[in-house]
Amino acid sequence: MLKATCHCGNVEIAVPELPGHLVQCTCSLCRRYGALWGYYTRAQAQVSYDPGSVTAYAWNDKVIEFYHCKTCGCLTHYEGIEKTPEDRISINFRMFSPDVYSELTVRTFDGADTWKFID
């Protein structure tokens, strides 16, 4: 299990293995966040925090929520409003030490215009 936390440690993340690649997205949110996304199912990834210690931001069509630690402000993950074990959860790999993911390919997804990978 690979483990990470937000800066203050309020949000703990555990994933079973590295994803095949990471994704940087060019949408209006992700480009501002500077996140590197790794994708898992909710059954695979574990994100733990005390109730009330995170806040979620849902924008536009309100189908996904971006979670931030209320103490340190780190963007830790996003997931769909529907939360079944098979649903995807996107982990911000910036929460891990860079040496954990430095060998992974980073793909660029054009979430601003074409909704296609542009690398």
C-alpha positions as CSV (number, residue, x, y, z in Angstrom):
1,M,0.0,0.0,0.0
2,L,1.3,3.5,-0.9
3,K,0.4,6.1,1.6
4,A,0.2,9.9,1.6
5,T,-1.4,12.8,3.5
6,C,-2.3,16.4,3.0
7,H,0.2,18.9,4.4
8,C,-1.2,18.9,7.9
9,G,-2.0,15.2,8.0
10,N,-5.8,15.5,8.4
11,V,-6.5,13.6,5.2
12,E,-4.9,10.2,4.7
13,I,-4.7,8.5,1.4
14,A,-3.8,4.9,0.6
15,V,-3.7,3.2,-2.8
16,P,-2.7,-0.4,-3.5
17,E,-0.3,0.4,-6.4
18,L,0.8,3.1,-8.7
19,P,-1.5,3.9,-11.6
20,G,-0.3,3.2,-15.2
21,H,0.1,7.0,-15.7
22,L,-0.8,10.3,-14.2
23,V,-3.0,13.0,-15.8
24,Q,-2.7,16.7,-15.9
25,C,-5.9,18.3,-17.1
26,T,-6.3,21.7,-18.8
27,C,-9.9,22.4,-17.5
28,S,-10.5,25.7,-15.7
29,L,-10.1,24.1,-12.3
30,C,-7.3,21.6,-12.7
31,R,-5.0,24.0,-14.5
32,R,-5.4,26.3,-11.5
33,Y,-4.9,23.5,-9.0
34,G,-1.8,22.0,-10.6
35,A,-2.9,18.5,-9.7
36,L,-1.6,15.3,-11.1
37,W,-4.4,12.8,-11.1
38,G,-4.2,9.0,-10.5
39,Y,-7.4,7.1,-11.1
40,Y,-8.8,4.3,-9.0
41,T,-12.2,2.8,-8.0
42,R,-13.5,3.8,-4.6
43,A,-13.0,0.2,-3.6
44,Q,-9.3,0.4,-4.4
45,A,-8.4,3.8,-2.9
46,Q,-8.8,4.7,0.7
47,V,-9.3,8.4,1.7
48,S,-9.7,8.9,5.4
49,Y,-10.5,12.1,7.3
50,D,-12.5,13.2,10.3
51,P,-16.0,14.4,9.6
52,G,-16.0,18.2,9.1
53,S,-12.2,18.3,8.3
54,V,-12.7,18.6,4.5
55,T,-14.8,20.7,2.3
56,A,-16.0,19.8,-1.2
57,Y,-16.4,22.1,-4.2
58,A,-18.8,21.1,-7.0
59,W,-19.1,23.4,-10.0
60,N,-21.0,23.8,-13.2
61,D,-23.1,20.6,-13.7
62,K,-22.4,19.5,-10.1
63,V,-21.5,15.9,-10.9
64,I,-18.0,15.8,-9.3
65,E,-16.7,17.2,-6.0
66,F,-13.2,18.4,-5.4
67,Y,-12.1,17.8,-1.8
68,H,-9.8,20.2,0.2
69,C,-8.5,19.9,3.7
70,K,-10.1,22.7,5.8
71,T,-6.9,23.2,7.8
72,C,-4.0,23.3,5.2
73,G,-6.1,23.8,2.1
74,C,-4.6,20.9,0.1
75,L,-6.7,19.5,-2.8
76,T,-6.5,15.8,-2.1
77,H,-9.0,14.1,-4.4
78,Y,-12.2,14.4,-6.5
79,E,-15.0,12.0,-6.9
80,G,-18.5,11.8,-8.4
81,I,-21.5,12.8,-6.5
82,E,-22.7,9.2,-6.7
83,K,-20.5,7.1,-4.4
84,T,-20.6,3.4,-5.1
85,P,-17.5,1.2,-4.6
86,E,-17.2,0.8,-8.4
87,D,-17.2,4.6,-9.0
88,R,-14.0,6.4,-9.9
89,I,-12.0,8.4,-7.4
90,S,-9.2,10.6,-8.6
91,I,-6.3,11.0,-6.2
92,N,-4.0,14.1,-6.4
93,F,-0.6,12.6,-6.5
94,R,0.9,15.8,-5.4
95,M,0.1,14.6,-1.9
96,F,2.7,11.8,-2.3
97,S,6.4,12.4,-2.2
98,P,7.7,13.2,-5.7
99,D,10.1,10.2,-5.5
100,V,7.0,7.9,-5.4
101,Y,5.6,9.0,-8.8
102,S,8.6,10.5,-10.6
103,E,9.0,7.6,-13.0
104,L,5.4,7.7,-14.2
105,T,4.3,9.2,-17.5
106,V,2.2,12.3,-17.2
107,R,-0.5,12.6,-19.9
108,T,-2.2,15.8,-20.7
109,F,-6.0,15.8,-21.0
110,D,-7.6,18.7,-22.8
111,G,-10.5,19.3,-20.4
112,A,-10.8,22.9,-21.6
113,D,-11.8,22.2,-25.2
114,T,-11.6,18.8,-26.9
115,W,-12.0,16.3,-24.0
116,K,-9.2,14.3,-25.6
117,F,-5.6,13.5,-24.6
118,I,-3.3,15.8,-26.4
119,D,0.1,14.3,-25.7
